[in-house]
Amino acid sequence: MDPINDVHLVGRVSAEPLRRDLPSGDVLVTVRVVVPRPPLARPVEGRKPASIDTIDVACFSGPTRRSAGAIRIDDTVEVWGALRRRFFRTGASVQSRYEVEATRLRRRRPAADASE
């Protein structure tokens, strides 16, 4: 079997999309997506299992940045992309985190309007 890095998520947007201008001149929009976890078949004794995963989604391409800019908190979104490990410096140390780099992002259901 050939290696594959293919991610498909459906979840709720938990924070406003964040736009950043990178030193390279590229523009990045990040979206935080919350996805419920299914219950564990065998829970770990003495520990309450996590009920959600919070996943950062990085939007580099023009179409994904535009889609991210149109979503709001509590919208349900569908994301296709690849898992990436990003390294960055914090003071004297190097840290890393995983995120999904979106190749496609779309709103599935808009959040209910607060005025309704």
Backbone atoms as SQL, in Angstrom:
CREATE TABLE atoms (id INTEGER PRIMARY KEY, chain TEXT, resi INTEGER, resn TEXT, atom TEXT, x REAL, y REAL, z REAL);
INSERT INTO atoms VALUES
  (1, 'A', 1, 'MET', 'N', 0.841, -1.183, 0.000),
  (2, 'A', 1, 'MET', 'CA', 0.000, 0.000, 0.000),
  (3, 'A', 1, 'MET', 'C', 0.884, 1.243, 0.000),
  (4, 'A', 2, 'ASP', 'N', 0.509, 2.231, -0.795),
  (5, 'A', 2, 'ASP', 'CA', 1.259, 3.476, -0.856),
  (6, 'A', 2, 'ASP', 'C', 0.959, 4.327, 0.375),
  (7, 'A', 3, 'PRO', 'N', 1.953, 5.081, 0.854),
  (8, 'A', 3, 'PRO', 'CA', 1.706, 5.989, 1.986),
  (9, 'A', 3, 'PRO', 'C', 0.663, 7.037, 1.610),
  (10, 'A', 4, 'ILE', 'N', -0.111, 7.454, 2.598),
  (11, 'A', 4, 'ILE', 'CA', -1.151, 8.455, 2.355),
  (12, 'A', 4, 'ILE', 'C', -1.276, 9.365, 3.571),
  (13, 'A', 5, 'ASN', 'N', -1.451, 10.643, 3.334),
  (14, 'A', 5, 'ASN', 'CA', -1.685, 11.631, 4.388),
  (15, 'A', 5, 'ASN', 'C', -2.903, 12.422, 3.942),
  (16, 'A', 6, 'ASP', 'N', -4.076, 11.922, 4.300),
  (17, 'A', 6, 'ASP', 'CA', -5.333, 12.479, 3.834),
  (18, 'A', 6, 'ASP', 'C', -6.253, 12.646, 5.035),
  (19, 'A', 7, 'VAL', 'N', -6.683, 13.882, 5.295),
  (20, 'A', 7, 'VAL', 'CA', -7.530, 14.184, 6.447),
  (21, 'A', 7, 'VAL', 'C', -8.873, 14.717, 5.966),
  (22, 'A', 8, 'HIS', 'N', -9.940, 14.241, 6.590),
  (23, 'A', 8, 'HIS', 'CA', -11.286, 14.747, 6.326),
  (24, 'A', 8, 'HIS', 'C', -11.955, 14.958, 7.676),
  (25, 'A', 9, 'LEU', 'N', -12.322, 16.196, 7.984),
  (26, 'A', 9, 'LEU', 'CA', -12.933, 16.547, 9.264),
  (27, 'A', 9, 'LEU', 'C', -14.287, 17.216, 9.039),
  (28, 'A', 10, 'VAL', 'N', -15.192, 16.975, 9.960),
  (29, 'A', 10, 'VAL', 'CA', -16.423, 17.745, 10.039),
  (30, 'A', 10, 'VAL', 'C', -16.564, 18.140, 11.495),
  (31, 'A', 11, 'GLY', 'N', -16.649, 19.444, 11.771),
  (32, 'A', 11, 'GLY', 'CA', -16.741, 19.890, 13.157),
  (33, 'A', 11, 'GLY', 'C', -17.244, 21.315, 13.260),
  (34, 'A', 12, 'ARG', 'N', -17.238, 21.793, 14.496),
  (35, 'A', 12, 'ARG', 'CA', -17.756, 23.129, 14.822),
  (36, 'A', 12, 'ARG', 'C', -16.604, 24.105, 14.990),
  (37, 'A', 13, 'VAL', 'N', -16.752, 25.288, 14.410),
  (38, 'A', 13, 'VAL', 'CA', -15.750, 26.340, 14.551),
  (39, 'A', 13, 'VAL', 'C', -15.893, 26.932, 15.953),
  (40, 'A', 14, 'SER', 'N', -14.776, 26.961, 16.707),
  (41, 'A', 14, 'SER', 'CA', -14.847, 27.399, 18.108),
  (42, 'A', 14, 'SER', 'C', -14.261, 28.783, 18.355),
  (43, 'A', 15, 'ALA', 'N', -13.663, 29.402, 17.335),
  (44, 'A', 15, 'ALA', 'CA', -13.083, 30.742, 17.491),
  (45, 'A', 15, 'ALA', 'C', -13.115, 31.437, 16.134),
  (46, 'A', 16, 'GLU', 'N', -13.072, 32.758, 16.171),
  (47, 'A', 16, 'GLU', 'CA', -13.028, 33.524, 14.919),
  (48, 'A', 16, 'GLU', 'C', -11.778, 33.141, 14.129),
  (49, 'A', 17, 'PRO', 'N', -11.877, 33.031, 12.791),
  (50, 'A', 17, 'PRO', 'CA', -10.682, 32.790, 11.987),
  (51, 'A', 17, 'PRO', 'C', -9.643, 33.882, 12.248),
  (52, 'A', 18, 'LEU', 'N', -8.378, 33.499, 12.249),
  (53, 'A', 18, 'LEU', 'CA', -7.293, 34.420, 12.547),
  (54, 'A', 18, 'LEU', 'C', -6.400, 34.560, 11.319),
  (55, 'A', 19, 'ARG', 'N', -6.240, 35.781, 10.834),
  (56, 'A', 19, 'ARG', 'CA', -5.383, 36.065, 9.674),
  (57, 'A', 19, 'ARG', 'C', -4.022, 36.535, 10.161),
  (58, 'A', 20, 'ARG', 'N', -2.963, 35.983, 9.542),
  (59, 'A', 20, 'ARG', 'CA', -1.599, 36.412, 9.877),
  (60, 'A', 20, 'ARG', 'C', -0.822, 36.631, 8.587),
  (61, 'A', 21, 'ASP', 'N', -0.077, 37.747, 8.564),
  (62, 'A', 21, 'ASP', 'CA', 0.849, 38.003, 7.467),
  (63, 'A', 21, 'ASP', 'C', 2.203, 37.471, 7.906),
  (64, 'A', 22, 'LEU', 'N', 2.721, 36.486, 7.190),
  (65, 'A', 22, 'LEU', 'CA', 3.974, 35.843, 7.557),
  (66, 'A', 22, 'LEU', 'C', 5.170, 36.642, 7.047),
  (67, 'A', 23, 'PRO', 'N', 6.332, 36.497, 7.699),
  (68, 'A', 23, 'PRO', 'CA', 7.534, 37.226, 7.256),
  (69, 'A', 23, 'PRO', 'C', 7.880, 36.964, 5.786),
  (70, 'A', 24, 'SER', 'N', 7.488, 35.809, 5.278),
  (71, 'A', 24, 'SER', 'CA', 7.772, 35.458, 3.876),
  (72, 'A', 24, 'SER', 'C', 6.915, 36.251, 2.909),
  (73, 'A', 25, 'GLY', 'N', 5.875, 36.926, 3.429),
  (74, 'A', 25, 'GLY', 'CA', 4.937, 37.640, 2.574),
  (75, 'A', 25, 'GLY', 'C', 3.658, 36.847, 2.327),
  (76, 'A', 26, 'ASP', 'N', 3.682, 35.547, 2.673),
  (77, 'A', 26, 'ASP', 'CA', 2.478, 34.719, 2.540),
  (78, 'A', 26, 'ASP', 'C', 1.445, 35.145, 3.567),
  (79, 'A', 27, 'VAL', 'N', 0.199, 34.861, 3.264),
  (80, 'A', 27, 'VAL', 'CA', -0.899, 35.121, 4.193),
  (81, 'A', 27, 'VAL', 'C', -1.433, 33.775, 4.660),
  (82, 'A', 28, 'LEU', 'N', -1.695, 33.670, 5.948),
  (83, 'A', 28, 'LEU', 'CA', -2.212, 32.448, 6.550),
  (84, 'A', 28, 'LEU', 'C', -3.476, 32.794, 7.325),
  (85, 'A', 29, 'VAL', 'N', -4.515, 31.980, 7.134),
  (86, 'A', 29, 'VAL', 'CA', -5.714, 32.102, 7.953),
  (87, 'A', 29, 'VAL', 'C', -5.863, 30.776, 8.691),
  (88, 'A', 30, 'THR', 'N', -6.004, 30.846, 10.021),
  (89, 'A', 30, 'THR', 'CA', -6.183, 29.634, 10.807),
  (90, 'A', 30, 'THR', 'C', -7.591, 29.604, 11.387),
  (91, 'A', 31, 'VAL', 'N', -8.118, 28.397, 11.474),
  (92, 'A', 31, 'VAL', 'CA', -9.454, 28.151, 11.996),
  (93, 'A', 31, 'VAL', 'C', -9.322, 27.036, 13.030),
  (94, 'A', 32, 'ARG', 'N', -9.983, 27.185, 14.155),
  (95, 'A', 32, 'ARG', 'CA', -9.985, 26.145, 15.193),
  (96, 'A', 32, 'ARG', 'C', -11.303, 25.381, 15.094),
  (97, 'A', 33, 'VAL', 'N', -11.194, 24.066, 14.899),
  (98, 'A', 33, 'VAL', 'CA', -12.359, 23.206, 14.702),
  (99, 'A', 33, 'VAL', 'C', -12.435, 22.197, 15.847),
  (100, 'A', 34, 'VAL', 'N', -13.621, 22.053, 16.418),
  (101, 'A', 34, 'VAL', 'CA', -13.860, 21.103, 17.500),
  (102, 'A', 34, 'VAL', 'C', -14.629, 19.915, 16.929),
  (103, 'A', 35, 'VAL', 'N', -14.090, 18.707, 17.188),
  (104, 'A', 35, 'VAL', 'CA', -14.695, 17.476, 16.693),
  (105, 'A', 35, 'VAL', 'C', -14.971, 16.568, 17.891),
  (106, 'A', 36, 'PRO', 'N', -16.216, 16.085, 18.052),
  (107, 'A', 36, 'PRO', 'CA', -16.501, 15.183, 19.168),
  (108, 'A', 36, 'PRO', 'C', -15.767, 13.861, 19.003),
  (109, 'A', 37, 'ARG', 'N', -15.343, 13.284, 20.117),
  (110, 'A', 37, 'ARG', 'CA', -14.715, 11.962, 20.110),
  (111, 'A', 37, 'ARG', 'C', -15.761, 10.899, 20.412),
  (112, 'A', 38, 'PRO', 'N', -15.664, 9.758, 19.749),
  (113, 'A', 38, 'PRO', 'CA', -16.565, 8.671, 20.135),
  (114, 'A', 38, 'PRO', 'C', -16.134, 8.124, 21.504),
  (115, 'A', 39, 'PRO', 'N', -17.052, 7.530, 22.255),
  (116, 'A', 39, 'PRO', 'CA', -16.674, 6.972, 23.556),
  (117, 'A', 39, 'PRO', 'C', -15.630, 5.862, 23.380),
  (118, 'A', 40, 'LEU', 'N', -14.735, 5.760, 24.348),
  (119, 'A', 40, 'LEU', 'CA', -13.714, 4.710, 24.316),
  (120, 'A', 40, 'LEU', 'C', -14.350, 3.353, 24.574),
  (121, 'A', 41, 'ALA', 'N', -13.873, 2.344, 23.857),
  (122, 'A', 41, 'ALA', 'CA', -14.368, 0.989, 24.084),
  (123, 'A', 41, 'ALA', 'C', -13.938, 0.494, 25.470),
  (124, 'A', 42, 'ARG', 'N', -12.691, 0.841, 25.850),
  (125, 'A', 42, 'ARG', 'CA', -12.182, 0.462, 27.171),
  (126, 'A', 42, 'ARG', 'C', -11.611, 1.696, 27.854),
  (127, 'A', 43, 'PRO', 'N', -12.401, 2.384, 28.671),
  (128, 'A', 43, 'PRO', 'CA', -11.895, 3.593, 29.339),
  (129, 'A', 43, 'PRO', 'C', -10.722, 3.269, 30.268),
  (130, 'A', 44, 'VAL', 'N', -9.821, 4.220, 30.420),
  (131, 'A', 44, 'VAL', 'CA', -8.684, 4.078, 31.323),
  (132, 'A', 44, 'VAL', 'C', -9.180, 4.314, 32.742),
  (133, 'A', 45, 'GLU', 'N', -8.895, 3.373, 33.610),
  (134, 'A', 45, 'GLU', 'CA', -9.372, 3.461, 34.988),
  (135, 'A', 45, 'GLU', 'C', -8.834, 4.716, 35.676),
  (136, 'A', 46, 'GLY', 'N', -9.728, 5.447, 36.342),
  (137, 'A', 46, 'GLY', 'CA', -9.338, 6.633, 37.100),
  (138, 'A', 46, 'GLY', 'C', -9.197, 7.893, 36.263),
  (139, 'A', 47, 'ARG', 'N', -9.408, 7.812, 34.963),
  (140, 'A', 47, 'ARG', 'CA', -9.283, 8.989, 34.104),
  (141, 'A', 47, 'ARG', 'C', -10.569, 9.202, 33.318),
  (142, 'A', 48, 'LYS', 'N', -11.011, 10.436, 33.302),
  (143, 'A', 48, 'LYS', 'CA', -12.176, 10.779, 32.490),
  (144, 'A', 48, 'LYS', 'C', -11.691, 10.995, 31.054),
  (145, 'A', 49, 'PRO', 'N', -12.236, 10.262, 30.100),
  (146, 'A', 49, 'PRO', 'CA', -11.761, 10.414, 28.720),
  (147, 'A', 49, 'PRO', 'C', -12.161, 11.769, 28.130),
  (148, 'A', 50, 'ALA', 'N', -11.313, 12.284, 27.249),
  (149, 'A', 50, 'ALA', 'CA', -11.632, 13.542, 26.566),
  (150, 'A', 50, 'ALA', 'C', -12.850, 13.317, 25.678),
  (151, 'A', 51, 'SER', 'N', -13.729, 14.289, 25.623),
  (152, 'A', 51, 'SER', 'CA', -14.937, 14.142, 24.818),
  (153, 'A', 51, 'SER', 'C', -14.834, 14.863, 23.472),
  (154, 'A', 52, 'ILE', 'N', -13.795, 15.690, 23.289),
  (155, 'A', 52, 'ILE', 'CA', -13.609, 16.425, 22.035),
  (156, 'A', 52, 'ILE', 'C', -12.134, 16.491, 21.668),
  (157, 'A', 53, 'ASP', 'N', -11.876, 16.760, 20.416),
  (158, 'A', 53, 'ASP', 'CA', -10.545, 17.130, 19.938),
  (159, 'A', 53, 'ASP', 'C', -10.657, 18.521, 19.347),
  (160, 'A', 54, 'THR', 'N', -9.701, 19.378, 19.660),
  (161, 'A', 54, 'THR', 'CA', -9.641, 20.720, 19.090),
  (162, 'A', 54, 'THR', 'C', -8.484, 20.735, 18.101),
  (163, 'A', 55, 'ILE', 'N', -8.793, 21.044, 16.855),
  (164, 'A', 55, 'ILE', 'CA', -7.819, 20.907, 15.773),
  (165, 'A', 55, 'ILE', 'C', -7.652, 22.247, 15.073),
  (166, 'A', 56, 'ASP', 'N', -6.397, 22.690, 14.947),
  (167, 'A', 56, 'ASP', 'CA', -6.105, 23.912, 14.203),
  (168, 'A', 56, 'ASP', 'C', -5.994, 23.569, 12.723),
  (169, 'A', 57, 'VAL', 'N', -6.632, 24.388, 11.892),
  (170, 'A', 57, 'VAL', 'CA', -6.635, 24.197, 10.442),
  (171, 'A', 57, 'VAL', 'C', -5.953, 25.407, 9.821),
  (172, 'A', 58, 'ALA', 'N', -4.908, 25.157, 9.029),
  (173, 'A', 58, 'ALA', 'CA', -4.152, 26.220, 8.367),
  (174, 'A', 58, 'ALA', 'C', -4.612, 26.345, 6.921),
  (175, 'A', 59, 'CYS', 'N', -4.969, 27.571, 6.520),
  (176, 'A', 59, 'CYS', 'CA', -5.456, 27.839, 5.161),
  (177, 'A', 59, 'CYS', 'C', -4.454, 28.758, 4.465),
  (178, 'A', 60, 'PHE', 'N', -3.698, 28.211, 3.512),
  (179, 'A', 60, 'PHE', 'CA', -2.692, 28.976, 2.783),
  (180, 'A', 60, 'PHE', 'C', -3.178, 29.406, 1.401),
  (181, 'A', 61, 'SER', 'N', -3.963, 28.567, 0.728),
  (182, 'A', 61, 'SER', 'CA', -4.371, 28.879, -0.643),
  (183, 'A', 61, 'SER', 'C', -5.456, 29.958, -0.638),
  (184, 'A', 62, 'GLY', 'N', -5.548, 30.677, -1.739),
  (185, 'A', 62, 'GLY', 'CA', -6.570, 31.719, -1.857),
  (186, 'A', 62, 'GLY', 'C', -7.984, 31.202, -1.606),
  (187, 'A', 63, 'PRO', 'N', -8.384, 30.088, -2.249),
  (188, 'A', 63, 'PRO', 'CA', -9.747, 29.592, -2.023),
  (189, 'A', 63, 'PRO', 'C', -10.020, 29.198, -0.565),
  (190, 'A', 64, 'THR', 'N', -9.054, 28.553, 0.093),
  (191, 'A', 64, 'THR', 'CA', -9.307, 28.153, 1.488),
  (192, 'A', 64, 'THR', 'C', -9.308, 29.373, 2.407),
  (193, 'A', 65, 'ARG', 'N', -8.461, 30.378, 2.133),
  (194, 'A', 65, 'ARG', 'CA', -8.470, 31.602, 2.947),
  (195, 'A', 65, 'ARG', 'C', -9.798, 32.329, 2.807),
  (196, 'A', 66, 'ARG', 'N', -10.320, 32.409, 1.575),
  (197, 'A', 66, 'ARG', 'CA', -11.621, 33.071, 1.354),
  (198, 'A', 66, 'ARG', 'C', -12.737, 32.325, 2.080),
  (199, 'A', 67, 'SER', 'N', -12.733, 31.004, 1.979),
  (200, 'A', 67, 'SER', 'CA', -13.754, 30.205, 2.672),
  (201, 'A', 67, 'SER', 'C', -13.657, 30.406, 4.177),
  (202, 'A', 68, 'ALA', 'N', -12.431, 30.399, 4.713),
  (203, 'A', 68, 'ALA', 'CA', -12.237, 30.586, 6.155),
  (204, 'A', 68, 'ALA', 'C', -12.706, 31.965, 6.593),
  (205, 'A', 69, 'GLY', 'N', -12.484, 32.974, 5.757),
  (206, 'A', 69, 'GLY', 'CA', -12.900, 34.329, 6.105),
  (207, 'A', 69, 'GLY', 'C', -14.402, 34.517, 6.167),
  (208, 'A', 70, 'ALA', 'N', -15.158, 33.584, 5.576),
  (209, 'A', 70, 'ALA', 'CA', -16.615, 33.704, 5.540),
  (210, 'A', 70, 'ALA', 'C', -17.306, 32.926, 6.657),
  (211, 'A', 71, 'ILE', 'N', -16.540, 32.205, 7.471),
  (212, 'A', 71, 'ILE', 'CA', -17.185, 31.408, 8.521),
  (213, 'A', 71, 'ILE', 'C', -17.209, 32.162, 9.837),
  (214, 'A', 72, 'ARG', 'N', -18.106, 31.706, 10.715),
  (215, 'A', 72, 'ARG', 'CA', -18.278, 32.333, 12.025),
  (216, 'A', 72, 'ARG', 'C', -18.194, 31.268, 13.112),
  (217, 'A', 73, 'ILE', 'N', -18.045, 31.729, 14.343),
  (218, 'A', 73, 'ILE', 'CA', -18.061, 30.824, 15.487),
  (219, 'A', 73, 'ILE', 'C', -19.371, 30.040, 15.466),
  (220, 'A', 74, 'ASP', 'N', -19.281, 28.765, 15.765),
  (221, 'A', 74, 'ASP', 'CA', -20.380, 27.797, 15.824),
  (222, 'A', 74, 'ASP', 'C', -20.856, 27.299, 14.469),
  (223, 'A', 75, 'ASP', 'N', -20.288, 27.800, 13.361),
  (224, 'A', 75, 'ASP', 'CA', -20.593, 27.198, 12.066),
  (225, 'A', 75, 'ASP', 'C', -20.069, 25.761, 12.062),
  (226, 'A', 76, 'THR', 'N', -20.733, 24.904, 11.324),
  (227, 'A', 76, 'THR', 'CA', -20.220, 23.563, 11.076),
  (228, 'A', 76, 'THR', 'C', -19.477, 23.615, 9.751),
  (229, 'A', 77, 'VAL', 'N', -18.235, 23.107, 9.758),
  (230, 'A', 77, 'VAL', 'CA', -17.407, 23.141, 8.556),
  (231, 'A', 77, 'VAL', 'C', -16.938, 21.736, 8.208),
  (232, 'A', 78, 'GLU', 'N', -16.619, 21.589, 6.930),
  (233, 'A', 78, 'GLU', 'CA', -16.022, 20.356, 6.441),
  (234, 'A', 78, 'GLU', 'C', -14.661, 20.729, 5.869),
  (235, 'A', 79, 'VAL', 'N', -13.649, 19.965, 6.246),
  (236, 'A', 79, 'VAL', 'CA', -12.266, 20.271, 5.873),
  (237, 'A', 79, 'VAL', 'C', -11.633, 19.041, 5.248),
  (238, 'A', 80, 'TRP', 'N', -10.942, 19.260, 4.132),
  (239, 'A', 80, 'TRP', 'CA', -10.115, 18.232, 3.526),
  (240, 'A', 80, 'TRP', 'C', -8.695, 18.770, 3.511),
  (241, 'A', 81, 'GLY', 'N', -7.711, 17.904, 3.771),
  (242, 'A', 81, 'GLY', 'CA', -6.334, 18.363, 3.756),
  (243, 'A', 81, 'GLY', 'C', -5.375, 17.276, 4.189),
  (244, 'A', 82, 'ALA', 'N', -4.250, 17.708, 4.745),
  (245, 'A', 82, 'ALA', 'CA', -3.198, 16.798, 5.177),
  (246, 'A', 82, 'ALA', 'C', -2.698, 17.227, 6.555),
  (247, 'A', 83, 'LEU', 'N', -2.282, 16.250, 7.345),
  (248, 'A', 83, 'LEU', 'CA', -1.726, 16.526, 8.663),
  (249, 'A', 83, 'LEU', 'C', -0.290, 17.007, 8.506),
  (250, 'A', 84, 'ARG', 'N', 0.040, 18.103, 9.172),
  (251, 'A', 84, 'ARG', 'CA', 1.395, 18.676, 9.106),
  (252, 'A', 84, 'ARG', 'C', 1.917, 18.893, 10.524),
  (253, 'A', 85, 'ARG', 'N', 3.214, 18.710, 10.691),
  (254, 'A', 85, 'ARG', 'CA', 3.874, 19.053, 11.946),
  (255, 'A', 85, 'ARG', 'C', 4.671, 20.315, 11.691),
  (256, 'A', 86, 'ARG', 'N', 4.375, 21.340, 12.477),
  (257, 'A', 86, 'ARG', 'CA', 5.016, 22.649, 12.309),
  (258, 'A', 86, 'ARG', 'C', 5.953, 22.897, 13.479),
  (259, 'A', 87, 'PHE', 'N', 7.152, 23.359, 13.186),
  (260, 'A', 87, 'PHE', 'CA', 8.146, 23.686, 14.212),
  (261, 'A', 87, 'PHE', 'C', 8.254, 25.198, 14.336),
  (262, 'A', 88, 'PHE', 'N', 8.444, 25.673, 15.556),
  (263, 'A', 88, 'PHE', 'CA', 8.585, 27.104, 15.787),
  (264, 'A', 88, 'PHE', 'C', 9.416, 27.331, 17.043),
  (265, 'A', 89, 'ARG', 'N', 9.998, 28.516, 17.113),
  (266, 'A', 89, 'ARG', 'CA', 10.839, 28.878, 18.271),
  (267, 'A', 89, 'ARG', 'C', 10.020, 29.652, 19.293),
  (268, 'A', 90, 'THR', 'N', 10.241, 29.321, 20.563),
  (269, 'A', 90, 'THR', 'CA', 9.687, 30.093, 21.674),
  (270, 'A', 90, 'THR', 'C', 10.865, 30.376, 22.598),
  (271, 'A', 91, 'GLY', 'N', 11.403, 31.570, 22.477),
  (272, 'A', 91, 'GLY', 'CA', 12.605, 31.895, 23.242),
  (273, 'A', 91, 'GLY', 'C', 13.774, 31.069, 22.740),
  (274, 'A', 92, 'ALA', 'N', 14.413, 30.321, 23.648),
  (275, 'A', 92, 'ALA', 'CA', 15.592, 29.533, 23.286),
  (276, 'A', 92, 'ALA', 'C', 15.239, 28.114, 22.845),
  (277, 'A', 93, 'SER', 'N', 13.987, 27.718, 22.976),
  (278, 'A', 93, 'SER', 'CA', 13.631, 26.331, 22.646),
  (279, 'A', 93, 'SER', 'C', 12.825, 26.249, 21.356),
  (280, 'A', 94, 'VAL', 'N', 12.836, 25.053, 20.771),
  (281, 'A', 94, 'VAL', 'CA', 12.053, 24.772, 19.575),
  (282, 'A', 94, 'VAL', 'C', 10.900, 23.861, 20.002),
  (283, 'A', 95, 'GLN', 'N', 9.704, 24.219, 19.577),
  (284, 'A', 95, 'GLN', 'CA', 8.530, 23.405, 19.880),
  (285, 'A', 95, 'GLN', 'C', 7.851, 23.023, 18.570),
  (286, 'A', 96, 'SER', 'N', 6.899, 22.112, 18.681),
  (287, 'A', 96, 'SER', 'CA', 6.165, 21.718, 17.486),
  (288, 'A', 96, 'SER', 'C', 4.707, 21.485, 17.835),
  (289, 'A', 97, 'ARG', 'N', 3.896, 21.509, 16.804),
  (290, 'A', 97, 'ARG', 'CA', 2.476, 21.177, 16.971),
  (291, 'A', 97, 'ARG', 'C', 1.975, 20.624, 15.648),
  (292, 'A', 98, 'TYR', 'N', 0.919, 19.862, 15.744),
  (293, 'A', 98, 'TYR', 'CA', 0.285, 19.322, 14.549),
  (294, 'A', 98, 'TYR', 'C', -0.906, 20.195, 14.176),
  (295, 'A', 99, 'GLU', 'N', -1.140, 20.327, 12.871),
  (296, 'A', 99, 'GLU', 'CA', -2.290, 21.041, 12.367),
  (297, 'A', 99, 'GLU', 'C', -2.681, 20.404, 11.037),
  (298, 'A', 100, 'VAL', 'N', -3.864, 20.694, 10.594),
  (299, 'A', 100, 'VAL', 'CA', -4.304, 20.233, 9.277),
  (300, 'A', 100, 'VAL', 'C', -4.112, 21.386, 8.300),
  (301, 'A', 101, 'GLU', 'N', -3.385, 21.129, 7.225),
  (302, 'A', 101, 'GLU', 'CA', -3.253, 22.115, 6.153),
  (303, 'A', 101, 'GLU', 'C', -4.391, 21.858, 5.170),
  (304, 'A', 102, 'ALA', 'N', -5.331, 22.785, 5.095),
  (305, 'A', 102, 'ALA', 'CA', -6.538, 22.596, 4.291),
  (306, 'A', 102, 'ALA', 'C', -6.256, 22.738, 2.807),
  (307, 'A', 103, 'THR', 'N', -6.772, 21.798, 2.039),
  (308, 'A', 103, 'THR', 'CA', -6.793, 21.937, 0.580),
  (309, 'A', 103, 'THR', 'C', -8.184, 22.347, 0.122),
  (310, 'A', 104, 'ARG', 'N', -9.169, 22.101, 0.984),
  (311, 'A', 104, 'ARG', 'CA', -10.555, 22.509, 0.708),
  (312, 'A', 104, 'ARG', 'C', -11.268, 22.704, 2.038),
  (313, 'A', 105, 'LEU', 'N', -12.079, 23.734, 2.126),
  (314, 'A', 105, 'LEU', 'CA', -12.828, 24.043, 3.351),
  (315, 'A', 105, 'LEU', 'C', -14.176, 24.605, 2.927),
  (316, 'A', 106, 'ARG', 'N', -15.235, 24.092, 3.541),
  (317, 'A', 106, 'ARG', 'CA', -16.554, 24.647, 3.226),
  (318, 'A', 106, 'ARG', 'C', -17.437, 24.636, 4.458),
  (319, 'A', 107, 'ARG', 'N', -18.317, 25.613, 4.506),
  (320, 'A', 107, 'ARG', 'CA', -19.294, 25.697, 5.598),
  (321, 'A', 107, 'ARG', 'C', -20.436, 24.760, 5.254),
  (322, 'A', 108, 'ARG', 'N', -20.778, 23.894, 6.200),
  (323, 'A', 108, 'ARG', 'CA', -21.892, 22.967, 5.987),
  (324, 'A', 108, 'ARG', 'C', -23.194, 23.541, 6.488),
  (325, 'A', 109, 'ARG', 'N', -23.116, 24.244, 7.612),
  (326, 'A', 109, 'ARG', 'CA', -24.327, 24.800, 8.198),
  (327, 'A', 109, 'ARG', 'C', -23.960, 26.090, 8.905),
  (328, 'A', 110, 'PRO', 'N', -24.589, 27.200, 8.528),
  (329, 'A', 110, 'PRO', 'CA', -24.252, 28.452, 9.218),
  (330, 'A', 110, 'PRO', 'C', -24.742, 28.434, 10.665),
  (331, 'A', 111, 'ALA', 'N', -24.042, 29.160, 11.501),
  (332, 'A', 111, 'ALA', 'CA', -24.474, 29.319, 12.907),
  (333, 'A', 111, 'ALA', 'C', -25.795, 30.074, 12.923),
  (334, 'A', 112, 'ALA', 'N', -26.622, 29.769, 13.903),
  (335, 'A', 112, 'ALA', 'CA', -27.887, 30.502, 14.050),
  (336, 'A', 112, 'ALA', 'C', -27.589, 31.945, 14.352),
  (337, 'A', 113, 'ASP', 'N', -28.316, 32.843, 13.734),
  (338, 'A', 113, 'ASP', 'CA', -28.134, 34.282, 13.951),
  (339, 'A', 113, 'ASP', 'C', -28.622, 34.618, 15.373),
  (340, 'A', 114, 'ALA', 'N', -27.795, 35.305, 16.133),
  (341, 'A', 114, 'ALA', 'CA', -28.119, 35.643, 17.520),
  (342, 'A', 114, 'ALA', 'C', -29.349, 36.537, 17.619),
  (343, 'A', 115, 'SER', 'N', -29.681, 37.253, 16.536),
  (344, 'A', 115, 'SER', 'CA', -30.837, 38.166, 16.592),
  (345, 'A', 115, 'SER', 'C', -32.157, 37.452, 16.355),
  (346, 'A', 116, 'GLU', 'N', -32.105, 36.176, 15.968),
  (347, 'A', 116, 'GLU', 'CA', -33.356, 35.429, 15.687),
  (348, 'A', 116, 'GLU', 'C', -33.925, 34.856, 16.940);
